[in-house]
Amino acid sequence: MTRINFKFLILPLVGFVASLNTFAVAKDTTAMMTTAHHNEVRKTDITFKEGKIIEVAFATLEGGKEAQLGRDYFPKIMPIAEKYGGKMLGSLTVTAIIQGEIQPQVIALFEWSSLEARDQLLADKEAQKLFPIRDDAMTFFRQAFYTTKKNVTVTFRQDKTYEFFNAWLSPDAKELLPKYFAESAQVKTKYGPPKFVASLDPYPNSPKADFILTPHMFGIVEWKNTQTYYGLSADPEFKKSVPLLDKSLTRFDMMHAKFNFPQ
């Protein structure tokens, strides 16, 4: 298998290893009782901050390399990244690929003060010694960069599923997308409804590389579970609005994921 060149990869992703999030600074807030057995539902707040660069990374690891990263890479790279303002916000394990051109196993969220700060990490000699460990473990990687004009806080819940999407828009999107949302709003109430929890703006000066995605839209949607999504998709009333969505898009990558809470 041809290995991808990860020259510009900042931090590797171990999404399905929940201990990865012990490196994140998101605060685990814990605690609602939601079942008859009074099981605790864990929650954590992540804030996408105004003026920061938000990196969203999509990746897959080679089987058996998780321990290699956890032992030899993460404990050493994170202190170096922090010197340059790099901050891991959290990670999610992908549970379903709904549609699109990418099929990652993990999604990870990072914050940078600027792309220049990120470049300083890439040029750091101590960090460069660690990158081969990361590259050896990764079989797939894509990333995208976003900003926001105001702080956006998302509460990730253990009992919810999160849709992540990247959308490339057609020339008709400006007219048709509002119609799609209006026409589909009522039927969605039968299925949760799904909750749109974050929308970030594409960063206009993103680096150029084959593995860097440059969609027109990025969003996070909270669902009860993936089965709820498929229930909506099969609903005859919802299907009436789908052509409006299809005509608004030239490409749409959508996946469902569960937040990785520290063990």
C-alpha positions in Angstrom: 0.0 0.0 0.0 1.4 3.4 -0.9 1.9 5.6 2.1 0.7 9.1 2.2 3.2 11.9 2.7 2.2 13.7 5.9 4.8 16.5 5.7 2.3 19.0 7.0 0.5 16.9 9.5 0.6 18.6 12.9 -0.6 16.1 15.4 -1.6 12.4 14.7 -5.1 11.1 15.5 -5.9 8.0 17.5 -9.7 8.5 17.6 -10.7 5.0 18.6 -8.3 5.1 21.6 -10.3 7.1 24.1 -7.3 7.9 26.1 -6.3 10.3 23.4 -8.5 12.9 24.9 -6.5 13.0 28.1 -4.3 15.4 26.0 -7.2 17.7 25.3 -8.1 20.6 27.6 -11.9 20.4 27.1 -13.5 20.3 30.5 -15.5 17.1 31.3 -18.6 18.5 33.0 -20.3 15.2 33.7 -23.7 14.5 34.8 -27.3 14.0 34.1 -29.4 11.1 35.1 -31.3 10.0 32.0 -32.2 6.3 32.3 -34.3 4.2 34.7 -31.0 2.8 36.0 -29.7 6.3 36.7 -26.6 5.9 34.5 -24.5 9.0 34.4 -24.3 10.7 31.0 -21.0 12.3 30.5 -20.8 15.7 28.8 -18.0 18.0 27.7 -18.0 21.6 26.4 -15.7 22.6 23.5 -15.5 26.3 22.5 -14.5 27.3 19.0 -13.1 30.7 19.7 -13.3 33.9 17.7 -10.1 34.7 15.9 -8.6 31.3 16.3 -7.7 28.8 13.6 -9.7 25.6 14.0 -8.2 22.5 12.4 -10.5 19.6 11.7 -8.6 16.5 10.9 -9.9 13.2 9.5 -7.6 10.1 9.7 -7.2 6.4 9.8 -4.5 4.4 11.6 -2.8 1.2 10.5 -4.0 -1.6 12.8 -1.7 -2.3 15.7 0.0 1.1 15.7 -2.1 2.7 18.4 0.3 1.8 21.2 3.2 3.1 19.2 1.6 6.6 19.1 0.4 6.5 22.6 3.8 5.6 24.0 6.3 7.1 21.6 4.7 10.1 20.0 1.9 11.9 21.9 3.6 12.4 25.3 6.6 14.0 23.4 4.9 16.0 20.7 2.2 17.7 22.8 4.6 19.7 25.0 6.3 21.0 21.8 3.0 21.9 20.2 1.9 23.8 23.3 5.0 26.0 23.0 3.6 27.3 19.8 0.0 27.7 20.9 -1.2 24.4 19.6 -4.1 22.9 21.5 -6.1 19.7 21.1 -9.8 20.3 21.7 -11.0 16.7 21.5 -11.5 13.7 19.2 -14.4 11.5 18.0 -14.6 7.9 16.7 -16.4 7.6 13.4 -19.3 5.2 13.7 -20.9 5.5 10.3 -19.9 6.9 6.9 -23.1 8.3 5.5 -21.8 9.6 2.1 -18.9 11.2 0.5 -15.4 10.7 -0.8 -13.6 10.1 2.5 -13.9 7.3 5.0 -11.9 8.1 8.1 -12.0 6.3 11.4 -11.4 9.3 13.6 -12.1 13.1 13.6 -9.9 15.4 15.8 -10.3 19.1 16.6 -7.4 21.4 17.2 -7.0 25.1 17.9 -4.1 27.4 16.7 -3.5 31.1 17.3 -2.4 31.3 13.6 -1.1 29.2 10.8 2.3 30.8 11.4 2.3 29.2 14.8 1.5 25.9 13.2 4.3 26.3 10.8 6.7 26.9 13.7 5.9 23.5 15.0 6.6 21.9 11.6 10.0 23.6 11.6 10.9 22.6 15.1 13.9 20.2 15.1 12.7 18.2 18.1 9.3 17.8 16.5 10.8 16.7 13.2 12.5 13.8 15.0 9.0 12.5 16.0 7.2 12.9 12.7 8.4 9.5 11.3 6.7 7.7 14.2 3.4 9.5 13.3 3.8 8.9 9.5 4.5 5.2 10.0 1.1 4.8 11.8 -1.1 6.7 9.5 -2.7 5.3 6.4 -5.2 8.1 5.6 -5.3 11.8 6.4 -7.3 14.9 5.4 -7.6 18.2 7.2 -9.5 21.5 6.8 -9.1 24.9 8.5 -11.9 27.1 9.7 -12.5 30.3 11.7 -15.5 31.8 13.5 -16.6 35.4 14.0 -17.9 34.7 17.5 -17.3 32.0 20.1 -19.3 28.9 19.5 -19.6 26.3 22.4 -20.7 22.8 21.7 -21.7 20.4 24.4 -20.8 16.9 23.3 -22.8 14.2 25.1 -22.0 10.5 25.6 -25.6 9.6 24.7 -25.7 11.5 21.3 -24.3 11.0 17.9 -22.7 13.8 16.0 -22.8 14.4 12.2 -19.8 16.1 10.7 -20.1 17.4 7.2 -18.1 19.2 4.6 -20.2 20.7 1.7 -19.2 22.1 -1.6 -22.0 24.3 -3.0 -23.4 24.6 -6.5 -24.3 28.0 -8.0 -27.9 27.3 -7.1 -27.3 26.9 -3.4 -28.0 30.4 -2.4 -31.5 30.1 -3.6 -32.2 26.4 -3.0 -30.7 25.7 0.4 -33.1 28.0 2.3 -36.0 26.3 0.6 -34.7 22.9 1.6 -34.4 23.9 5.2 -37.8 25.4 5.2 -39.5 22.5 3.6 -37.7 19.8 5.7 -38.1 21.6 9.1 -41.5 20.1 10.0 -40.8 16.5 9.2 -37.5 16.7 11.1 -39.4 17.3 14.4 -40.5 13.6 14.3 -36.9 12.5 14.4 -35.4 14.4 17.4 -35.3 16.8 15.8 -31.6 16.9 14.7 -29.9 19.9 16.3 -27.5 22.1 14.3 -24.8 22.9 16.9 -21.9 24.5 15.0 -21.1 26.1 11.7 -17.6 27.4 11.0 -16.3 29.6 8.2 -13.7 28.2 5.8 -10.3 29.9 6.5 -9.6 31.8 3.3 -5.8 31.4 3.4 -5.6 27.7 4.0 -2.4 25.9 2.9 -2.5 24.2 -0.5 -2.0 20.4 -0.6 -3.7 17.3 -1.9 -4.8 16.3 1.6 -6.3 19.7 2.6 -10.0 20.0 2.1 -11.5 23.3 1.0 -15.3 23.0 1.3 -17.6 26.0 1.2 -19.4 24.9 4.4 -18.6 22.9 7.6 -21.1 21.9 10.2 -21.8 19.7 13.2 -25.3 18.3 13.8 -26.4 16.5 17.0 -28.6 13.3 16.5 -30.1 10.9 18.9 -28.4 8.2 17.0 -27.7 7.1 13.4 -30.9 5.1 13.2 -32.8 8.3 13.7 -31.0 9.8 10.7 -31.9 6.8 8.5 -35.5 7.0 9.7 -35.7 10.6 8.5 -34.0 9.7 5.2 -36.7 7.1 4.5 -39.6 9.3 5.4 -41.7 10.1 2.3 -42.3 13.7 3.4 -38.6 14.3 3.8 -37.8 12.8 0.4 -39.8 15.6 -1.2 -37.3 18.1 -0.1 -34.2 16.1 -1.0 -33.9 17.3 -4.6 -33.5 20.8 -3.3 -30.5 19.7 -1.3 -29.0 17.6 -4.1 -29.2 20.5 -6.5 -27.4 22.8 -3.9 -24.4 20.6 -3.6 -21.5 19.4 -5.9 -19.9 17.3 -3.2 -21.1 16.4 0.3 -19.0 14.4 2.8 -21.0 13.3 5.9 -20.1 11.0 8.7 -21.5 10.2 12.2 -19.2 10.0 15.2 -19.2 9.6 19.0 -17.1 11.8 21.3 -14.1 10.1 22.9 -14.3 10.8 26.7 -11.1 10.2 28.7 -11.0 6.8 30.4 
